[in-house]
Amino acid sequence: MSSLTVRELSKETWGDFESVLGANGGARGCWCMHWRLSIKEWTEGKGEGNKKAMKRLAGREPVPGLVVYDQDAPVAWCSLGPRSSFPRLERSPLLSGVDDDEEVCAIACVYVEKKHRGSGLLPGILEAVCDWASSAGYTTAEGYPVEPREGKRAGADTAMTGIASAFLDAGFSEVARPRDDRPVMRRKV
């Protein structure tokens, strides 16, 4: 996994971001705006509107996310930043903050390009993302993965936040479990 690197989303990496998310912009025209907009705004912007909204964030502070590369090939996208960057996450009764005292780098979405899914890249992606978070001054990374029920596979819509076993493999620990299939996980970076 040492070949995985990350680059911040910017005008220069926008084409790679589009390549990873594909023509549909991830799941259902999301373009990784799910946690950033109200459900009404997200639904109205589905597709092109959400894409334009994310493009406006590219290259701004706080960084909206990272494109993940294997060698020079873009293989994944990670939406991250302070929890305050994700108003819908902040309002979520399911994923509301564990505590308000800890400033975390919220890993809101981990989207692996379709042809790379199931290849075991996710723990390495999380490692590379945590390395970036540390270099950006964060002390804690926090994720909101799903834990698929036994014998079930998570679809793109539900797996967008990552898979719990990959977070464990990347050194995260569970700090809360608001629902049986939704742990909140943290790692010091």
Disulfide bonds with the S-S distance in Angstrom:
none
